[in-house]
Amino acid sequence: MYESLLLTAIGVFVAILLLRSFMFRRSAGIRSAQEAERLAAEQAARQEAGRLAAEEAARHKAERIAAEEAARQEAERLAAEDAARQEAELLAAEQAARQEAERRAAEQAEQLAAEEAARQEYERLVAEKAERREAKRLAAEEAARQEAERLAAEEADRQEAERLAAEEAAHQEAERLAAEEAARHEAERLAAEQAARQEAERLAAEKAYRQEAERLAAEEAARQETERLAAEEARSRALAAASGTVAKISKTPEQTVVMVADDSKVVRIKTGRLLTAHRFQVQMAEDGLDAASQIEESVPDVLLTDVDMPGLNGMQLVRKLRGNSRTAQLPIIMVTSDSEELLDEAMSAGVNVVLGKPYSEEQLIAHIEQLMIMNGQSGV
């Protein structure tokens, strides 16, 4: 395209030269007049030729640029198409690879599933075989156990029969021996009963003799105590008569209140019956605290107390009463089984009479009457 433009320019230039040569030869005579026109024409022709050449060059350049642009766009289009084709091929290859991988994965999964199914089937067969073996073993064991039980039962029946036979024989022998032993025991029992009866009669006689001796001794002691008290009363009356006064018992038994303080209900009832039989009024206290509480409300004429009591024992009760001005002179009889050991402590605590167990009824009544006499004399 550039060469065609160049050839056209050359042709134009040659034509101009030929035109100038022709015009020079034709107008040699008028050269001077037309030289200016010629020059102007040449100049115009040159300018026109330059313009045309420039336009042609510009057109060619534009065409070249357009061709280059078209070629570039074509190249880009082709490159894009090639890239798109390559991308499509790549995607197709990736799709194919993915499909191939999926196919292989599916085949591998199918293979694994088949292997798993085969393994499970093998395990099932092995388990069934093991179960059959176990069932056979259990059946054999059960049969052996039943056979052993049957044999054991037969042996047990035989042993039971032998045992029963032996027991029957032993029973008969035992009955015979028992009969003989019973006869011997009966003879021994009768002999023992005879001996025991004789011993009991002897002991009863000894006990009766001892009780009679104790009763006589108690009566003698009571008589002596009564005589002593009577003698003391006689001396008191003699002394009172000598001083011009007569001692009197302030209260009769019916007017005398005797409090019995003992934690034993049996002792309280027994002593209360004795005192009631002698026409005394009786007031009961279950222990030392109960006695102290009742005495705070109403002071009895005589207190008969035990030593060992819960809460407040006899000694503590006596000290409490002697520490109170209202009860400091209250006559107190203390009953104890350890009269010798507690005598000094009881007397120092303020007890009037310590009465040892067992004591006779006459002794108790005599001590109460004597204390009432002394109480009347003291004016309390």
Phi, psi and omega in degrees: 000320176293321179295322178296321178294320180294318179296322179295320179294319178296319179297319178296316180296319178296319179297321178295317179297316179297322179293321179295317181295322179291319182291328179292318181290323182287319187253038180297331183280332183253026188297323185290324181283324185261001183302321182293319179296318181299313182298319179294320180294317179299318180296318180294321179295318179297317180297317180295318179295319177297320180294314181298319179297319180295317179297319181295319179294320178296319180295315178300320180296318179296317178298320180296315180297318180296320179294318179297320179296318179296318179296320179296315179297320178296318178297317178297318179299315180296321178296319179296317178298320180294319178296318179297320179297315180296320178297317179297317179297320179296314179298319179297320179294318178296317178300317180295320179295319179296315178298322179294319178295319178296319180298315179296320178298317178298317179296320180292320178297318178297321179294316179296318178299319179295318179296319179296317177298319179295319179296315179298319179297320179295315178298319179299316180296318179297317180296317178298320179295318178296319179297320179296317178297318180295319178297318177297317180297314180297319179297319179294318178296317179298317178297318179295319179297316179298320179295318179297319178296320180297314179296319179296320179296317178298317179295319179296318178299318180294316179295322179296319178297316178296319180296316180298319179296317179295320178296319179298317179295316179297321180298314179297317178296320179295319177299319179296313179295322179296320178298318178294316179296319180297319179296319180293316178298319180299318178295318179294320180299313180300318179294320179294319178298318178299316180293319179295319179298317179295318178296318179298319178298321180293315180294321178298320179295317179296319180295317179298319179295317180295316179297320179295320179295318179296319180297315180296319179295319179295318179297320180294319178294318178296319179297316179296320178296320179295317178298320179296314179296321179295320178296318178297320180294321180296318178296320179297317180293323179295318178296319180294321179294322180294328181267003177086013178235157180238120179285137181231147171286122187296328185222151173276165177305324179296333181265355185267127178258120178249120177268129177253112180252109180203136181282356178265119180296324180297315179297317180299315182293315182297314180293322178297319178296319179299312182294321179296323179298333177262018171071018175277150170279138187242135175236126186260142173225132186284337179196185183296320180295318179296317179298313180299320180295316181291322181293328176299327180275319182211121183276124178285175178277326180219142176247124175249109188234149173275168179270305186273105177219147179288157177080288180226110184282180185298316180298316179296322178296316180298314180298322179296317182290320180290340178276358179251130183297331181291331185240013184297329182256013181294127178294131185230128174248126179251129181255128181208154176273348179247057187297324182292318183288325185263000185300309182297317180296319181294317181294321178291333179284339179117015178284137180280316184224132173254118185249117182277146177272143351279153179234157180273158179297323183295324179297314182298312182296320180297319179294321180295314181296319180296317178296324178294322177297313180295325179294321179292323180291324181283349178078013181280000000 
